[in-house]
Amino acid sequence: MGTGKATRTIVQRLETRKLDWVASTIGLYNEVAHFYFLVITNYPSLQGLGVKNATSKLEKLTVVSKARPAVEIPLPWDKLPRDFRRAAIASAVGSASSFFTNLNKWSNRKQARQAKGKKFTERPPVPPRTWNIKPTFYAQMYLRDSFAVMLKLFTGESWSWVKFKTVGREIPQGWEFRCPHLVQKGGRLELHFPIEKVFEKPQKVKEQVKDEDVKICSVDLNISDRLAVCTILKRDGTQVATKFIRGGDYLNARRKCCLGRVARNRRLTGICKSGETDNKGLWEKVRHIDDYEAHRISRRIVDFARENGASIIVFEHLANFKPKKGKYSRRGNEKRAYWLRGKIYKFTKYKAWEYGIIISRVNPRNTSRDCSYCDVSPIFRHGEHEQPTEYRPGAPLFTCANGHRGNADLNASRNIGFKLFARHGYQKPVASESLRRGCSNSPCNLPNNEMDVVTSGVVRESERGTGAPHVYPSLVGCEPIITEPEVIQPSLFDLQEVESTTQMLRTPRRQGCRKKQETTSDSIQLSLF
Ligand SMILES: [Zn+2]
C-alpha cells in the first residue's frame, strides 16, 4: 500500500509596515522570474526539465562566480540573494512547464483536426503577459518564531531584514510546513504556509466494502432548512447514527436580504458599464456567508463520520440547477443555494482526505422517490398534518404504500448509502429484516395475524414481515393509505427519526438565533475549519 498526502495552507497575518519594501521585493521577484522564463523559452534543452536540473543549468548560464568569471547570459541584477534567485527560478520553471504543456496539447489538437482534413481555428496559447507571482521565501530568506517573523526584503537599493509581528493559527501537530509565500492584499500582508501530512493511503471503495464491518456516512444535501442529512450505515442495512445539519432557512434569509439590496441599488443606478463591478461589498458578503456555511457544514459532516468510524462518505451527483420564475433576489438566492451544495462537496472532500476518509458519489436517480425500507416507488411526501396522497417535492415527511414513515431527507440519505453498497454487489436486506433490527419489540416479530392493525381497503400490515416478495396495490385511485396516523404502530418505522422530525417541525424557529440550527443525537463541538 502506498502513502497518501494531504496539503493545506495556514495563513498568518503580518503587521502592516514597510509596504514599499514589500512591493519592491514582489516586483523584483517577478522581474527575475520573467527573465528566467525568457531564458527557458529560448533554450529548448532547458524545456521539460525538473526544477533541480533546470536550476543548476540556468545558474551555469546566468550566474557569475569565482569559478565562472564569464557566462553566456549574465543576470542584469547585482547581488541577488541565492535563495531569492532560486525561488524565482522555481517559479519560472513552473510557469514555463505549464505553458509548454498547453502548447503541446494545442498542437496535438491541431494535428488531429488537420489529419481529418478539417479547419482548425483555435488560437495557440501565449506566454504570460503580466507577472504577478507570490514570492516564495526559501530558508535563508526568513526566520520565524511563534509571534514574529523576520523577512529579507529589497529596499530598492539593498537587502534588509525586517521584523513583523504575526497573528494567525499555529501549525497543527503532525503536519510539516514548507516555505511560505508572501501575499499582499491591498494594505494587508499575509504569509501563506503550505503544510503537509503523510499517511497510509486508504483502500479503494471496492476493497473497503468487502469488509463486513465497514461503515459509510451517506449524505443528502438539500436547499431547504435541513442542509445536510447524514446517516451512518453498515453493509447489512444497520443504521448506526443520524445527524441533521440545519440552518438553511436562516442562511437563505440572510442571503436574500443582501440580494434584495443589490436589486434595489441597481434600480437606482441603472445599468453599470461593462467590466465595472457594482455593489462590491454586498457581493463579498454573499460570498463570505456561503463560504462560511460550506465550511461549517463540511466540518460537521467529517466530524460526524469520524466519531462513528465511517471510512467512506457518500454523496449523490449533483443535478443541474433548474431556475424557477420569480424576483431577481429569489432566483439568485435559489441558484446560490444549489451552488452551495457543490461547495460543501468540495470542502468535505479535502477535509475528509486529511483523516484518510474517501469520498464517493452515486447516481441521484430516484434517491428521494424510493422507500429506503422496501423500494416502493414513488413514495408520498407530505407535511406533518397532511394526508399522504401525492409526491410533493420538498415536503418534510414521507409515507410509503407499505406504511413506512419517516423523514423524507433521511430516507434519501439512506437510499444514497444503499446505492453505494448495491453498486459493489451488496444488495440491502429485505424490509422485514431491517425493521426487525431497528426495533426489537416490533410487531414484525409477532405472528402475522397479530399484525393486522389497519383494516381492509388499505395496505394490509401482514404483507410486511413475511420476507416474501412484496406485491403492492396500485397507487392510482386508491384511498389515502393511512387515514389515522395514530393507528400506525410507532415501532413499525424507526421511532427515533420520526420523533426528531416532529420535534423539528414543532419547535418554533427563532430568526437570528444560531443555537437551534442543528438537531442531532450527539452534540458536536464547534471546531476550527
Ligand atoms: Zn416502504
Residues whose N, C-alpha, C, O or C-beta is under 5 A from the ligand:
A	BS01	ZN	C371 Y373 C374 V376 C400 N402 H404
